[in-house]
Amino acid sequence: MKGKLRYGNTIIPYSIIQTKRKKTMQIFIEKDKVEVIAPESKKISEIKDILKNRVSWIFNSQLKLKEIKTDVIYSENSLLYLGKNILYTIKILQKNEKIILKNKEFQIFTKSKSLSITRIKKMYDTWLLAKYLSYVEKKIKHFSKLLNVNPTGYQIRIMKSKWGSATVSDNIHLNLHLLKAPRKMIDYVILHELAHLRIKGHGHDFWVYLEKFMPDYEKRKNWLDQNQVEIIQN
């Protein structure tokens, strides 16, 4: 479906594509067009209302694009970083794909305009892992020394529900999605799993032991519980 928005004396054409494969609505802005990809279940009237409410942002984004030589796609979508949603733009360049964080905004460099959300998330996971690998290693060493434990190793991977786990062979597993949370929450999960090398299970003794090294652990745990769905799905 095609339509037009009016902002002052400016007419902004747009197109709406609805598909069963999308769970959330996305707005993509280019120099001369606006494309909306929305779930099939979302009403056209709702989509039009959202566009009307965002017309100022759309107009100003297109103004910026006309000043830039590189093809850029502005998106109202975001990536979760340190527990906050950070907007991203897509820049079309004939170079290798990469993500950078600049001026509180993610910039995604790609060769293709048809970059899928799945591909963006995979690129972001790779970026997160590279950025936080040394931080995680540093914290594992720090807390291992504090608790006087010796983990056999650690692994960061995507986990469906758990933030982390400790194996019978004293190997620590951390959920890749955890790296989207604030650093205090990452610290909590690392300490939590290392504490299991001392005390198995989640009985009273375990929580007393954990509190000894992190008095505010419960506050951090509650934050993760409350934000788990958003972090894992983002």
Secondary structure, 3 states (H helix, E strand, C coil): CEEEEEECCEEEEEEEEEECCCCCCEEEECCCCEEEEEECCCCHHHHHHHHHHCHHHHHHHHHHHHCCCCEEEEEEEEEEECCEEEEEEEEECCCCCEEEEECCEEEEEECCCCCCHHHHHHHHHHHHHHHHHHHHHHHHHHHHHHHCCCCCEEEEECCCCCCEEECCCCEEEEEHHHHHCCHHHHHHHHHHHHHCCCCCCCCHHHHHHHHHHCCCHHHHHHHHHHHHHHHHHC
